[in-house]
Each structure stands twice: as structure tokens, then as C-alpha cells.
Amino acid sequence: VGPGDMRAQMEQTFKNLDACLKAAGASWGDVVKTNTFVTDYAEFAKCSDVCMRYFGVASPTSTTIQISGLAQPGAMVEIELIAAVN
């Protein structure tokens, strides 16, 4: 999705994560930690509105790490979520 387009990749990644959370009976409010791997931090920072749309002002603890590349050619972002549900 969107090779070289961080925003398009972020949009799709969050849609995928939303589907995973729903399948597990969880919501964005259940997310307690994120680990984000990006190939270009400056581009990632321009897309903070995508994160805000899903998390709102109460975003979870997060770690963002800039790396030289991801396994999928053209991929610029990978996000891991940890959610806690009862």
C-alpha cells in the first residue's frame, strides 16, 4: 500500500489494527502500549493526525524507533499494539 507514502501506509496500518482489535473484542481504549518502527521519522511526525484520530488525546505509552528498513520492500511503518481486555 502506497510505496514511499507514509500517510497512506499509516492509514492502512491503523485500519488493519482496528480490525484486529475488534476481532479480539477490544477497542482503542484498551491499548496500553505501542511499538512503532519507521524508516523516516520526519515523515512519520507529519502523520501524527492519523494516530490522534484513533487514540484521541489519551494515547498509550509508546515507543517509536527509526530503522534502516522493514521486511516488506517499500514499507515505511510497522506498528505493534498491546491491548488489555477483561
PDB file of N, CA, C and O in Angstrom:
ATOM      1  N   VAL A   1       0.850  -1.187   0.000  1.00  0.00           N
ATOM      2  CA  VAL A   1       0.000   0.000   0.000  1.00  0.00           C
ATOM      3  C   VAL A   1       0.885   1.236   0.000  1.00  0.00           C
ATOM      4  O   VAL A   1       1.710   1.409   0.897  1.00  0.00           O
ATOM      5  N   GLY A   2       0.726   2.072  -0.970  1.00  0.00           N
ATOM      6  CA  GLY A   2       1.410   3.361  -1.014  1.00  0.00           C
ATOM      7  C   GLY A   2       2.907   3.317  -0.824  1.00  0.00           C
ATOM      8  O   GLY A   2       3.415   3.953   0.099  1.00  0.00           O
ATOM      9  N   PRO A   3       3.659   2.577  -1.678  1.00  0.00           N
ATOM     10  CA  PRO A   3       5.117   2.579  -1.527  1.00  0.00           C
ATOM     11  C   PRO A   3       5.660   4.009  -1.514  1.00  0.00           C
ATOM     12  O   PRO A   3       5.361   4.798  -2.411  1.00  0.00           O
ATOM     13  N   GLY A   4       6.445   4.334  -0.511  1.00  0.00           N
ATOM     14  CA  GLY A   4       7.006   5.671  -0.391  1.00  0.00           C
ATOM     15  C   GLY A   4       6.034   6.713   0.133  1.00  0.00           C
ATOM     16  O   GLY A   4       6.368   7.897   0.174  1.00  0.00           O
ATOM     17  N   ASP A   5       4.839   6.300   0.534  1.00  0.00           N
ATOM     18  CA  ASP A   5       3.811   7.232   1.018  1.00  0.00           C
ATOM     19  C   ASP A   5       3.468   6.883   2.465  1.00  0.00           C
ATOM     20  O   ASP A   5       2.616   6.034   2.728  1.00  0.00           O
ATOM     21  N   MET A   6       4.138   7.545   3.384  1.00  0.00           N
ATOM     22  CA  MET A   6       3.959   7.251   4.809  1.00  0.00           C
ATOM     23  C   MET A   6       2.502   7.414   5.235  1.00  0.00           C
ATOM     24  O   MET A   6       1.979   6.580   5.974  1.00  0.00           O
ATOM     25  N   ARG A   7       1.845   8.473   4.779  1.00  0.00           N
ATOM     26  CA  ARG A   7       0.465   8.712   5.192  1.00  0.00           C
ATOM     27  C   ARG A   7      -0.444   7.564   4.750  1.00  0.00           C
ATOM     28  O   ARG A   7      -1.244   7.075   5.548  1.00  0.00           O
ATOM     29  N   ALA A   8      -0.337   7.133   3.513  1.00  0.00           N
ATOM     30  CA  ALA A   8      -1.173   6.029   3.021  1.00  0.00           C
ATOM     31  C   ALA A   8      -0.897   4.761   3.810  1.00  0.00           C
ATOM     32  O   ALA A   8      -1.822   4.014   4.129  1.00  0.00           O
ATOM     33  N   GLN A   9       0.364   4.513   4.125  1.00  0.00           N
ATOM     34  CA  GLN A   9       0.715   3.326   4.899  1.00  0.00           C
ATOM     35  C   GLN A   9       0.185   3.416   6.324  1.00  0.00           C
ATOM     36  O   GLN A   9      -0.288   2.421   6.874  1.00  0.00           O
ATOM     37  N   MET A  10       0.258   4.591   6.921  1.00  0.00           N
ATOM     38  CA  MET A  10      -0.279   4.769   8.276  1.00  0.00           C
ATOM     39  C   MET A  10      -1.786   4.543   8.282  1.00  0.00           C
ATOM     40  O   MET A  10      -2.308   3.854   9.159  1.00  0.00           O
ATOM     41  N   GLU A  11      -2.486   5.120   7.309  1.00  0.00           N
ATOM     42  CA  GLU A  11      -3.943   4.952   7.226  1.00  0.00           C
ATOM     43  C   GLU A  11      -4.303   3.472   7.147  1.00  0.00           C
ATOM     44  O   GLU A  11      -5.183   3.010   7.874  1.00  0.00           O
ATOM     45  N   GLN A  12      -3.633   2.726   6.273  1.00  0.00           N
ATOM     46  CA  GLN A  12      -3.942   1.307   6.112  1.00  0.00           C
ATOM     47  C   GLN A  12      -3.556   0.509   7.348  1.00  0.00           C
ATOM     48  O   GLN A  12      -4.282  -0.394   7.761  1.00  0.00           O
ATOM     49  N   THR A  13      -2.414   0.842   7.935  1.00  0.00           N
ATOM     50  CA  THR A  13      -1.974   0.143   9.147  1.00  0.00           C
ATOM     51  C   THR A  13      -3.000   0.304  10.263  1.00  0.00           C
ATOM     52  O   THR A  13      -3.341  -0.671  10.933  1.00  0.00           O
ATOM     53  N   PHE A  14      -3.493   1.513  10.468  1.00  0.00           N
ATOM     54  CA  PHE A  14      -4.484   1.735  11.523  1.00  0.00           C
ATOM     55  C   PHE A  14      -5.815   1.055  11.209  1.00  0.00           C
ATOM     56  O   PHE A  14      -6.491   0.585  12.124  1.00  0.00           O
ATOM     57  N   LYS A  15      -6.200   0.993   9.945  1.00  0.00           N
ATOM     58  CA  LYS A  15      -7.413   0.250   9.579  1.00  0.00           C
ATOM     59  C   LYS A  15      -7.236  -1.232   9.906  1.00  0.00           C
ATOM     60  O   LYS A  15      -8.150  -1.873  10.425  1.00  0.00           O
ATOM     61  N   ASN A  16      -6.056  -1.771   9.599  1.00  0.00           N
ATOM     62  CA  ASN A  16      -5.777  -3.176   9.901  1.00  0.00           C
ATOM     63  C   ASN A  16      -5.781  -3.429  11.407  1.00  0.00           C
ATOM     64  O   ASN A  16      -6.346  -4.416  11.878  1.00  0.00           O
ATOM     65  N   LEU A  17      -5.148  -2.531  12.154  1.00  0.00           N
ATOM     66  CA  LEU A  17      -5.116  -2.681  13.611  1.00  0.00           C
ATOM     67  C   LEU A  17      -6.517  -2.572  14.208  1.00  0.00           C
ATOM     68  O   LEU A  17      -6.846  -3.285  15.156  1.00  0.00           O
ATOM     69  N   ASP A  18      -7.336  -1.689  13.661  1.00  0.00           N
ATOM     70  CA  ASP A  18      -8.714  -1.545  14.125  1.00  0.00           C
ATOM     71  C   ASP A  18      -9.468  -2.861  13.951  1.00  0.00           C
ATOM     72  O   ASP A  18     -10.205  -3.279  14.843  1.00  0.00           O
ATOM     73  N   ALA A  19      -9.285  -3.507  12.813  1.00  0.00           N
ATOM     74  CA  ALA A  19      -9.946  -4.794  12.559  1.00  0.00           C
ATOM     75  C   ALA A  19      -9.450  -5.862  13.530  1.00  0.00           C
ATOM     76  O   ALA A  19     -10.238  -6.675  14.013  1.00  0.00           O
ATOM     77  N   CYS A  20      -8.156  -5.864  13.815  1.00  0.00           N
ATOM     78  CA  CYS A  20      -7.596  -6.839  14.767  1.00  0.00           C
ATOM     79  C   CYS A  20      -8.159  -6.627  16.168  1.00  0.00           C
ATOM     80  O   CYS A  20      -8.528  -7.587  16.845  1.00  0.00           O
ATOM     81  N   LEU A  21      -8.224  -5.376  16.599  1.00  0.00           N
ATOM     82  CA  LEU A  21      -8.777  -5.085  17.922  1.00  0.00           C
ATOM     83  C   LEU A  21     -10.230  -5.536  18.016  1.00  0.00           C
ATOM     84  O   LEU A  21     -10.620  -6.178  18.991  1.00  0.00           O
ATOM     85  N   LYS A  22     -11.018  -5.208  17.019  1.00  0.00           N
ATOM     86  CA  LYS A  22     -12.433  -5.597  17.025  1.00  0.00           C
ATOM     87  C   LYS A  22     -12.586  -7.110  17.047  1.00  0.00           C
ATOM     88  O   LYS A  22     -13.457  -7.634  17.741  1.00  0.00           O
ATOM     89  N   ALA A  23     -11.751  -7.817  16.296  1.00  0.00           N
ATOM     90  CA  ALA A  23     -11.815  -9.283  16.261  1.00  0.00           C
ATOM     91  C   ALA A  23     -11.500  -9.888  17.623  1.00  0.00           C
ATOM     92  O   ALA A  23     -11.984 -10.970  17.953  1.00  0.00           O
ATOM     93  N   ALA A  24     -10.687  -9.184  18.414  1.00  0.00           N
ATOM     94  CA  ALA A  24     -10.315  -9.661  19.749  1.00  0.00           C
ATOM     95  C   ALA A  24     -11.271  -9.152  20.825  1.00  0.00           C
ATOM     96  O   ALA A  24     -11.067  -9.418  22.009  1.00  0.00           O
ATOM     97  N   GLY A  25     -12.306  -8.426  20.426  1.00  0.00           N
ATOM     98  CA  GLY A  25     -13.242  -7.867  21.401  1.00  0.00           C
ATOM     99  C   GLY A  25     -12.666  -6.686  22.152  1.00  0.00           C
ATOM    100  O   GLY A  25     -13.089  -6.393  23.270  1.00  0.00           O
ATOM    101  N   ALA A  26     -11.702  -6.004  21.546  1.00  0.00           N
ATOM    102  CA  ALA A  26     -11.037  -4.871  22.190  1.00  0.00           C
ATOM    103  C   ALA A  26     -11.338  -3.589  21.415  1.00  0.00           C
ATOM    104  O   ALA A  26     -11.879  -3.615  20.310  1.00  0.00           O
ATOM    105  N   SER A  27     -10.971  -2.473  22.030  1.00  0.00           N
ATOM    106  CA  SER A  27     -11.136  -1.170  21.386  1.00  0.00           C
ATOM    107  C   SER A  27      -9.836  -0.387  21.550  1.00  0.00           C
ATOM    108  O   SER A  27      -8.903  -0.838  22.214  1.00  0.00           O
ATOM    109  N   TRP A  28      -9.794   0.773  20.943  1.00  0.00           N
ATOM    110  CA  TRP A  28      -8.597   1.609  21.051  1.00  0.00           C
ATOM    111  C   TRP A  28      -8.343   2.033  22.493  1.00  0.00           C
ATOM    112  O   TRP A  28      -7.193   2.263  22.866  1.00  0.00           O
ATOM    113  N   GLY A  29      -9.369   2.140  23.296  1.00  0.00           N
ATOM    114  CA  GLY A  29      -9.207   2.484  24.701  1.00  0.00           C
ATOM    115  C   GLY A  29      -8.543   1.390  25.518  1.00  0.00           C
ATOM    116  O   GLY A  29      -8.077   1.637  26.630  1.00  0.00           O
ATOM    117  N   ASP A  30      -8.497   0.172  24.969  1.00  0.00           N
ATOM    118  CA  ASP A  30      -7.853  -0.951  25.649  1.00  0.00           C
ATOM    119  C   ASP A  30      -6.359  -1.047  25.357  1.00  0.00           C
ATOM    120  O   ASP A  30      -5.654  -1.833  25.988  1.00  0.00           O
ATOM    121  N   VAL A  31      -5.874  -0.256  24.408  1.00  0.00           N
ATOM    122  CA  VAL A  31      -4.459  -0.314  24.030  1.00  0.00           C
ATOM    123  C   VAL A  31      -3.629   0.344  25.126  1.00  0.00           C
ATOM    124  O   VAL A  31      -3.880   1.487  25.509  1.00  0.00           O
ATOM    125  N   VAL A  32      -2.632  -0.396  25.628  1.00  0.00           N
ATOM    126  CA  VAL A  32      -1.797   0.114  26.715  1.00  0.00           C
ATOM    127  C   VAL A  32      -0.370   0.429  26.274  1.00  0.00           C
ATOM    128  O   VAL A  32       0.365   1.101  26.998  1.00  0.00           O
ATOM    129  N   LYS A  33       0.034  -0.050  25.087  1.00  0.00           N
ATOM    130  CA  LYS A  33       1.417   0.168  24.637  1.00  0.00           C
ATOM    131  C   LYS A  33       1.491   0.006  23.132  1.00  0.00           C
ATOM    132  O   LYS A  33       0.847  -0.875  22.562  1.00  0.00           O
ATOM    133  N   THR A  34       2.275   0.857  22.489  1.00  0.00           N
ATOM    134  CA  THR A  34       2.571   0.691  21.071  1.00  0.00           C
ATOM    135  C   THR A  34       4.074   0.725  20.862  1.00  0.00           C
ATOM    136  O   THR A  34       4.800   1.443  21.550  1.00  0.00           O
ATOM    137  N   ASN A  35       4.521  -0.058  19.908  1.00  0.00           N
ATOM    138  CA  ASN A  35       5.898  -0.012  19.430  1.00  0.00           C
ATOM    139  C   ASN A  35       5.803   0.275  17.939  1.00  0.00           C
ATOM    140  O   ASN A  35       5.198  -0.493  17.191  1.00  0.00           O
ATOM    141  N   THR A  36       6.395   1.369  17.511  1.00  0.00           N
ATOM    142  CA  THR A  36       6.313   1.775  16.116  1.00  0.00           C
ATOM    143  C   THR A  36       7.711   1.829  15.526  1.00  0.00           C
ATOM    144  O   THR A  36       8.624   2.417  16.105  1.00  0.00           O
ATOM    145  N   PHE A  37       7.864   1.208  14.371  1.00  0.00           N
ATOM    146  CA  PHE A  37       9.135   1.185  13.654  1.00  0.00           C
ATOM    147  C   PHE A  37       8.930   1.948  12.353  1.00  0.00           C
ATOM    148  O   PHE A  37       8.032   1.619  11.577  1.00  0.00           O
ATOM    149  N   VAL A  38       9.751   2.962  12.108  1.00  0.00           N
ATOM    150  CA  VAL A  38       9.609   3.795  10.913  1.00  0.00           C
ATOM    151  C   VAL A  38      10.954   3.929  10.204  1.00  0.00           C
ATOM    152  O   VAL A  38      12.013   3.862  10.827  1.00  0.00           O
ATOM    153  N   THR A  39      10.887   4.118   8.899  1.00  0.00           N
ATOM    154  CA  THR A  39      12.117   4.312   8.132  1.00  0.00           C
ATOM    155  C   THR A  39      12.460   5.787   7.961  1.00  0.00           C
ATOM    156  O   THR A  39      13.567   6.114   7.534  1.00  0.00           O
ATOM    157  N   ASP A  40      11.530   6.681   8.286  1.00  0.00           N
ATOM    158  CA  ASP A  40      11.768   8.122   8.161  1.00  0.00           C
ATOM    159  C   ASP A  40      10.963   8.833   9.250  1.00  0.00           C
ATOM    160  O   ASP A  40       9.756   9.033   9.117  1.00  0.00           O
ATOM    161  N   TYR A  41      11.648   9.207  10.320  1.00  0.00           N
ATOM    162  CA  TYR A  41      10.935   9.804  11.449  1.00  0.00           C
ATOM    163  C   TYR A  41      10.287  11.135  11.076  1.00  0.00           C
ATOM    164  O   TYR A  41       9.197  11.442  11.557  1.00  0.00           O
ATOM    165  N   ALA A  42      10.934  11.922  10.237  1.00  0.00           N
ATOM    166  CA  ALA A  42      10.374  13.222   9.850  1.00  0.00           C
ATOM    167  C   ALA A  42       9.036  13.033   9.138  1.00  0.00           C
ATOM    168  O   ALA A  42       8.095  13.786   9.386  1.00  0.00           O
ATOM    169  N   GLU A  43       8.942  12.049   8.267  1.00  0.00           N
ATOM    170  CA  GLU A  43       7.678  11.767   7.572  1.00  0.00           C
ATOM    171  C   GLU A  43       6.631  11.241   8.552  1.00  0.00           C
ATOM    172  O   GLU A  43       5.455  11.596   8.459  1.00  0.00           O
ATOM    173  N   PHE A  44       7.056  10.403   9.481  1.00  0.00           N
ATOM    174  CA  PHE A  44       6.146   9.868  10.493  1.00  0.00           C
ATOM    175  C   PHE A  44       5.547  11.005  11.323  1.00  0.00           C
ATOM    176  O   PHE A  44       4.347  11.007  11.599  1.00  0.00           O
ATOM    177  N   ALA A  45       6.367  11.956  11.715  1.00  0.00           N
ATOM    178  CA  ALA A  45       5.900  13.074  12.544  1.00  0.00           C
ATOM    179  C   ALA A  45       4.828  13.893  11.827  1.00  0.00           C
ATOM    180  O   ALA A  45       3.960  14.471  12.481  1.00  0.00           O
ATOM    181  N   LYS A  46       4.872  13.951  10.505  1.00  0.00           N
ATOM    182  CA  LYS A  46       3.874  14.694   9.726  1.00  0.00           C
ATOM    183  C   LYS A  46       2.512  14.003   9.738  1.00  0.00           C
ATOM    184  O   LYS A  46       1.508  14.604   9.356  1.00  0.00           O
ATOM    185  N   CYS A  47       2.473  12.738  10.179  1.00  0.00           N
ATOM    186  CA  CYS A  47       1.237  11.948  10.149  1.00  0.00           C
ATOM    187  C   CYS A  47       0.631  11.756  11.531  1.00  0.00           C
ATOM    188  O   CYS A  47      -0.172  10.845  11.729  1.00  0.00           O
ATOM    189  N   SER A  48       1.002  12.597  12.486  1.00  0.00           N
ATOM    190  CA  SER A  48       0.509  12.423  13.857  1.00  0.00           C
ATOM    191  C   SER A  48      -1.012  12.514  13.939  1.00  0.00           C
ATOM    192  O   SER A  48      -1.619  11.954  14.852  1.00  0.00           O
ATOM    193  N   ASP A  49      -1.629  13.218  12.989  1.00  0.00           N
ATOM    194  CA  ASP A  49      -3.088  13.326  12.997  1.00  0.00           C
ATOM    195  C   ASP A  49      -3.762  11.975  12.785  1.00  0.00           C
ATOM    196  O   ASP A  49      -4.878  11.760  13.258  1.00  0.00           O
ATOM    197  N   VAL A  50      -3.099  11.067  12.082  1.00  0.00           N
ATOM    198  CA  VAL A  50      -3.663   9.727  11.880  1.00  0.00           C
ATOM    199  C   VAL A  50      -3.748   9.019  13.232  1.00  0.00           C
ATOM    200  O   VAL A  50      -4.773   8.422  13.561  1.00  0.00           O
ATOM    201  N   CYS A  51      -2.679   9.085  14.005  1.00  0.00           N
ATOM    202  CA  CYS A  51      -2.669   8.477  15.341  1.00  0.00           C
ATOM    203  C   CYS A  51      -3.732   9.114  16.230  1.00  0.00           C
ATOM    204  O   CYS A  51      -4.456   8.414  16.937  1.00  0.00           O
ATOM    205  N   MET A  52      -3.822  10.426  16.196  1.00  0.00           N
ATOM    206  CA  MET A  52      -4.782  11.139  17.042  1.00  0.00           C
ATOM    207  C   MET A  52      -6.224  10.749  16.721  1.00  0.00           C
ATOM    208  O   MET A  52      -7.072  10.718  17.613  1.00  0.00           O
ATOM    209  N   ARG A  53      -6.498  10.455  15.466  1.00  0.00           N
ATOM    210  CA  ARG A  53      -7.854  10.078  15.071  1.00  0.00           C
ATOM    211  C   ARG A  53      -8.289   8.792  15.770  1.00  0.00           C
ATOM    212  O   ARG A  53      -9.466   8.631  16.093  1.00  0.00           O
ATOM    213  N   TYR A  54      -7.364   7.893  16.000  1.00  0.00           N
ATOM    214  CA  TYR A  54      -7.697   6.616  16.635  1.00  0.00           C
ATOM    215  C   TYR A  54      -7.559   6.669  18.155  1.00  0.00           C
ATOM    216  O   TYR A  54      -8.397   6.126  18.874  1.00  0.00           O
ATOM    217  N   PHE A  55      -6.505   7.321  18.646  1.00  0.00           N
ATOM    218  CA  PHE A  55      -6.258   7.348  20.086  1.00  0.00           C
ATOM    219  C   PHE A  55      -6.861   8.550  20.789  1.00  0.00           C
ATOM    220  O   PHE A  55      -7.112   8.484  21.993  1.00  0.00           O
ATOM    221  N   GLY A  56      -7.099   9.629  20.093  1.00  0.00           N
ATOM    222  CA  GLY A  56      -7.541  10.852  20.740  1.00  0.00           C
ATOM    223  C   GLY A  56      -6.414  11.428  21.581  1.00  0.00           C
ATOM    224  O   GLY A  56      -5.239  11.212  21.285  1.00  0.00           O
ATOM    225  N   VAL A  57      -6.767  12.153  22.617  1.00  0.00           N
ATOM    226  CA  VAL A  57      -5.746  12.792  23.454  1.00  0.00           C
ATOM    227  C   VAL A  57      -5.157  11.831  24.483  1.00  0.00           C
ATOM    228  O   VAL A  57      -4.113  12.119  25.068  1.00  0.00           O
ATOM    229  N   ALA A  58      -5.806  10.705  24.709  1.00  0.00           N
ATOM    230  CA  ALA A  58      -5.338   9.736  25.713  1.00  0.00           C
ATOM    231  C   ALA A  58      -4.564   8.613  25.037  1.00  0.00           C
ATOM    232  O   ALA A  58      -4.967   7.451  25.087  1.00  0.00           O
ATOM    233  N   SER A  59      -3.447   8.968  24.403  1.00  0.00           N
ATOM    234  CA  SER A  59      -2.673   7.933  23.725  1.00  0.00           C
ATOM    235  C   SER A  59      -1.903   7.096  24.747  1.00  0.00           C
ATOM    236  O   SER A  59      -1.531   7.594  25.809  1.00  0.00           O
ATOM    237  N   PRO A  60      -1.667   5.828  24.423  1.00  0.00           N
ATOM    238  CA  PRO A  60      -0.975   4.940  25.361  1.00  0.00           C
ATOM    239  C   PRO A  60       0.529   5.212  25.373  1.00  0.00           C
ATOM    240  O   PRO A  60       1.042   5.990  24.569  1.00  0.00           O
ATOM    241  N   THR A  61       1.212   4.566  26.288  1.00  0.00           N
ATOM    242  CA  THR A  61       2.665   4.603  26.282  1.00  0.00           C
ATOM    243  C   THR A  61       3.138   4.115  24.923  1.00  0.00           C
ATOM    244  O   THR A  61       2.626   3.127  24.397  1.00  0.00           O
ATOM    245  N   SER A  62       4.113   4.808  24.360  1.00  0.00           N
ATOM    246  CA  SER A  62       4.557   4.406  23.028  1.00  0.00           C
ATOM    247  C   SER A  62       6.054   4.580  22.866  1.00  0.00           C
ATOM    248  O   SER A  62       6.682   5.430  23.497  1.00  0.00           O
ATOM    249  N   THR A  63       6.600   3.749  21.999  1.00  0.00           N
ATOM    250  CA  THR A  63       7.994   3.830  21.613  1.00  0.00           C
ATOM    251  C   THR A  63       8.033   3.905  20.099  1.00  0.00           C
ATOM    252  O   THR A  63       7.383   3.109  19.421  1.00  0.00           O
ATOM    253  N   THR A  64       8.787   4.851  19.563  1.00  0.00           N
ATOM    254  CA  THR A  64       8.970   4.958  18.118  1.00  0.00           C
ATOM    255  C   THR A  64      10.458   4.861  17.832  1.00  0.00           C
ATOM    256  O   THR A  64      11.265   5.580  18.423  1.00  0.00           O
ATOM    257  N   ILE A  65      10.811   3.967  16.921  1.00  0.00           N
ATOM    258  CA  ILE A  65      12.207   3.718  16.594  1.00  0.00           C
ATOM    259  C   ILE A  65      12.401   3.876  15.095  1.00  0.00           C
ATOM    260  O   ILE A  65      11.675   3.276  14.302  1.00  0.00           O
ATOM    261  N   GLN A  66      13.385   4.687  14.704  1.00  0.00           N
ATOM    262  CA  GLN A  66      13.717   4.797  13.283  1.00  0.00           C
ATOM    263  C   GLN A  66      14.695   3.687  12.935  1.00  0.00           C
ATOM    264  O   GLN A  66      15.697   3.484  13.620  1.00  0.00           O
ATOM    265  N   ILE A  67      14.387   2.970  11.857  1.00  0.00           N
ATOM    266  CA  ILE A  67      15.222   1.855  11.419  1.00  0.00           C
ATOM    267  C   ILE A  67      15.584   2.047   9.948  1.00  0.00           C
ATOM    268  O   ILE A  67      14.992   2.877   9.258  1.00  0.00           O
ATOM    269  N   SER A  68      16.561   1.271   9.475  1.00  0.00           N
ATOM    270  CA  SER A  68      17.014   1.440   8.091  1.00  0.00           C
ATOM    271  C   SER A  68      16.079   0.806   7.076  1.00  0.00           C
ATOM    272  O   SER A  68      16.087   1.199   5.909  1.00  0.00           O
ATOM    273  N   GLY A  69      15.275  -0.162   7.487  1.00  0.00           N
ATOM    274  CA  GLY A  69      14.350  -0.788   6.551  1.00  0.00           C
ATOM    275  C   GLY A  69      13.477  -1.816   7.240  1.00  0.00           C
ATOM    276  O   GLY A  69      13.767  -2.264   8.349  1.00  0.00           O
ATOM    277  N   LEU A  70      12.394  -2.182   6.554  1.00  0.00           N
ATOM    278  CA  LEU A  70      11.466  -3.201   7.044  1.00  0.00           C
ATOM    279  C   LEU A  70      11.493  -4.386   6.085  1.00  0.00           C
ATOM    280  O   LEU A  70      12.020  -4.273   4.979  1.00  0.00           O
ATOM    281  N   ALA A  71      10.939  -5.506   6.492  1.00  0.00           N
ATOM    282  CA  ALA A  71      10.989  -6.731   5.690  1.00  0.00           C
ATOM    283  C   ALA A  71      10.289  -6.581   4.342  1.00  0.00           C
ATOM    284  O   ALA A  71      10.756  -7.114   3.335  1.00  0.00           O
ATOM    285  N   GLN A  72       9.173  -5.861   4.321  1.00  0.00           N
ATOM    286  CA  GLN A  72       8.417  -5.660   3.075  1.00  0.00           C
ATOM    287  C   GLN A  72       9.044  -4.505   2.287  1.00  0.00           C
ATOM    288  O   GLN A  72       9.095  -3.384   2.793  1.00  0.00           O
ATOM    289  N   PRO A  73       9.521  -4.750   1.067  1.00  0.00           N
ATOM    290  CA  PRO A  73      10.093  -3.655   0.271  1.00  0.00           C
ATOM    291  C   PRO A  73       9.096  -2.501   0.111  1.00  0.00           C
ATOM    292  O   PRO A  73       7.929  -2.725  -0.208  1.00  0.00           O
ATOM    293  N   GLY A  74       9.554  -1.291   0.330  1.00  0.00           N
ATOM    294  CA  GLY A  74       8.698  -0.113   0.208  1.00  0.00           C
ATOM    295  C   GLY A  74       7.944   0.247   1.475  1.00  0.00           C
ATOM    296  O   GLY A  74       7.392   1.343   1.580  1.00  0.00           O
ATOM    297  N   ALA A  75       7.915  -0.673   2.446  1.00  0.00           N
ATOM    298  CA  ALA A  75       7.215  -0.386   3.702  1.00  0.00           C
ATOM    299  C   ALA A  75       7.990   0.659   4.496  1.00  0.00           C
ATOM    300  O   ALA A  75       9.218   0.615   4.571  1.00  0.00           O
ATOM    301  N   MET A  76       7.263   1.590   5.079  1.00  0.00           N
ATOM    302  CA  MET A  76       7.875   2.661   5.858  1.00  0.00           C
ATOM    303  C   MET A  76       7.473   2.646   7.324  1.00  0.00           C
ATOM    304  O   MET A  76       8.078   3.345   8.137  1.00  0.00           O
ATOM    305  N   VAL A  77       6.448   1.848   7.678  1.00  0.00           N
ATOM    306  CA  VAL A  77       5.961   1.845   9.058  1.00  0.00           C
ATOM    307  C   VAL A  77       5.471   0.453   9.447  1.00  0.00           C
ATOM    308  O   VAL A  77       4.862  -0.256   8.646  1.00  0.00           O
ATOM    309  N   GLU A  78       5.749   0.085  10.678  1.00  0.00           N
ATOM    310  CA  GLU A  78       5.219  -1.141  11.280  1.00  0.00           C
ATOM    311  C   GLU A  78       4.832  -0.782  12.704  1.00  0.00           C
ATOM    312  O   GLU A  78       5.608  -0.154  13.425  1.00  0.00           O
ATOM    313  N   ILE A  79       3.629  -1.179  13.112  1.00  0.00           N
ATOM    314  CA  ILE A  79       3.147  -0.841  14.450  1.00  0.00           C
ATOM    315  C   ILE A  79       2.691  -2.100  15.168  1.00  0.00           C
ATOM    316  O   ILE A  79       1.908  -2.886  14.635  1.00  0.00           O
ATOM    317  N   GLU A  80       3.193  -2.280  16.385  1.00  0.00           N
ATOM    318  CA  GLU A  80       2.743  -3.357  17.269  1.00  0.00           C
ATOM    319  C   GLU A  80       1.891  -2.719  18.363  1.00  0.00           C
ATOM    320  O   GLU A  80       2.231  -1.662  18.893  1.00  0.00           O
ATOM    321  N   LEU A  81       0.786  -3.371  18.691  1.00  0.00           N
ATOM    322  CA  LEU A  81      -0.071  -2.902  19.785  1.00  0.00           C
ATOM    323  C   LEU A  81      -0.144  -3.958  20.873  1.00  0.00           C
ATOM    324  O   LEU A  81      -0.106  -5.157  20.597  1.00  0.00           O
ATOM    325  N   ILE A  82      -0.250  -3.503  22.101  1.00  0.00           N
ATOM    326  CA  ILE A  82      -0.572  -4.380  23.219  1.00  0.00           C
ATOM    327  C   ILE A  82      -1.853  -3.826  23.828  1.00  0.00           C
ATOM    328  O   ILE A  82      -1.904  -2.668  24.243  1.00  0.00           O
ATOM    329  N   ALA A  83      -2.880  -4.658  23.877  1.00  0.00           N
ATOM    330  CA  ALA A  83      -4.164  -4.251  24.448  1.00  0.00           C
ATOM    331  C   ALA A  83      -4.499  -5.169  25.614  1.00  0.00           C
ATOM    332  O   ALA A  83      -4.195  -6.361  25.579  1.00  0.00           O
ATOM    333  N   ALA A  84      -5.122  -4.616  26.638  1.00  0.00           N
ATOM    334  CA  ALA A  84      -5.529  -5.391  27.809  1.00  0.00           C
ATOM    335  C   ALA A  84      -7.054  -5.378  27.891  1.00  0.00           C
ATOM    336  O   ALA A  84      -7.680  -4.321  27.971  1.00  0.00           O
ATOM    337  N   VAL A  85      -7.634  -6.576  27.870  1.00  0.00           N
ATOM    338  CA  VAL A  85      -9.091  -6.696  27.989  1.00  0.00           C
ATOM    339  C   VAL A  85      -9.416  -7.699  29.085  1.00  0.00           C
ATOM    340  O   VAL A  85      -8.618  -8.590  29.377  1.00  0.00           O
ATOM    341  N   ASN A  86     -10.584  -7.554  29.687  1.00  0.00           N
ATOM    342  CA  ASN A  86     -11.024  -8.489  30.735  1.00  0.00           C
ATOM    343  C   ASN A  86     -11.789  -9.635  30.122  1.00  0.00           C
ATOM    344  O   ASN A  86     -12.243 -10.527  30.838  1.00  0.00           O
TER     345      ASN A  86
END
